[in-house]
Amino acid sequence: MVKIFFALLLFTTIWLYIIPTYASEPMETGNYYFKATWCGPCVEQSKIVAQLQEQGYKFTIYDADIHPDIFKNLDIKSIPMIVIVKSKNVVLKLKGKQPIRKLIRLLVKDQETG
């Protein structure tokens, strides 16, 4: 009975304190795209993101259905959303579908030098 109690306590500690923290850690310099497959504007924005990737822009992409914990921890409440991070600080959140020309002006092209 004592072993079960301690196993449950350990599991609860890991679940409540360790697992959620990975998504709330400071984000690395780069471009982050938050989307969902069922979202019409996201489908259109995804085409633009794919074009930008072909031009050398790198994105870390999170889907709302696959990564709901990350959406919650980063307070992402609307999609599509592009988040630009420099020096581990969020410098810009772009809500809704964004035109490619605007994104080219704003995005981080080389994540390693950001």
C-alpha atoms as one frame of an Amber mdcrd trajectory, in Angstrom:
protein
   0.000   0.000   0.000   2.845   2.406   0.836   4.607   1.614  -2.456   1.437
   2.442  -4.397   1.072   5.719  -2.533   4.651   6.786  -3.300   4.357   5.678
  -6.928   1.188   7.761  -7.273   2.857  10.710  -5.561   5.838  10.490  -7.912
   3.606  10.260 -10.984   1.542  13.256  -9.838   4.684  15.300  -9.185   6.045
  14.548 -12.646   2.695  15.261 -14.314   2.030  18.558 -12.527   5.490  20.064
 -12.337   7.880  18.604 -14.860   5.852  17.858 -17.997   4.102  21.269 -18.403
   7.296  23.263 -17.937   8.924  22.236 -21.209   6.506  24.350 -23.235   6.781
  27.396 -20.993  10.566  27.575 -21.217  11.954  30.555 -23.160  11.673  29.910
 -26.862  14.759  29.869 -29.041  15.258  32.509 -31.721  13.152  31.688 -34.739
   9.759  31.617 -36.361   6.891  29.651 -34.847   3.681  28.822 -36.696   0.572
  27.786 -34.754  -2.242  26.180 -36.746  -4.904  23.485 -36.968  -5.791  21.252
 -39.901  -9.512  22.070 -39.565  -8.936  25.843 -39.714  -9.662  27.356 -43.161
  -7.358  30.396 -42.804  -4.627  28.056 -41.488  -4.793  26.005 -44.682  -4.146
  29.172 -46.711  -1.413  30.385 -44.326   0.241  26.955 -44.468   0.693  27.378
 -48.230   2.480  30.687 -47.598   4.614  29.132 -44.848   5.587  26.335 -47.270
   6.657  28.938 -49.876   8.745  30.710 -47.239  10.356  27.435 -46.216  11.362
  26.896 -49.836  13.049  30.320 -49.686  15.105  29.313 -46.646  12.939  30.520
 -43.764  12.688  27.983 -40.956   9.554  27.435 -38.899   8.738  25.372 -35.862
   5.153  24.312 -36.494   2.635  23.379 -33.822  -0.821  21.945 -34.510  -3.588
  22.695 -31.987  -4.834  19.104 -32.012  -1.391  17.574 -31.507   0.118  20.116
 -29.078  -2.766  21.578 -27.010  -0.482  21.890 -23.963   1.928  24.143 -25.851
  -0.958  26.326 -27.049  -2.168  26.659 -23.465   1.247  27.356 -21.929   2.105
  29.962 -24.573  -1.368  31.518 -24.384  -2.115  30.961 -28.083  -5.845  31.665
 -28.338  -6.342  32.335 -32.029  -5.044  30.703 -35.187  -3.336  30.953 -37.520
  -0.627  32.714 -35.560   3.019  33.327 -36.347   5.283  34.159 -33.427   8.706
  35.682 -33.998  11.285  35.187 -31.256  14.667  36.912 -30.987  17.107  36.405
 -28.105  14.517  34.198 -26.334  11.979  37.050 -26.298   8.738  37.141 -28.240
   9.071  40.248 -30.396   5.926  39.862 -32.486   2.724  37.823 -32.632   0.887
  37.927 -35.951  -2.729  36.777 -35.738  -4.664  35.680 -38.787  -3.543  35.049
 -42.346  -0.513  37.182 -43.239   0.658  38.123 -46.755   3.987  36.741 -47.861
   5.562  40.181 -48.490   4.859  41.288 -44.932   6.300  38.071 -43.515   9.502
  38.366 -45.548  10.138  41.773 -43.953   9.567  40.500 -40.418  10.735  36.899
 -40.150  14.025  35.610 -38.792  15.829  34.046 -41.765  18.842  32.497 -40.061
  17.829  31.149 -36.688  21.395  30.460 -35.616  22.489  34.094 -35.763  19.257
  35.620 -34.351
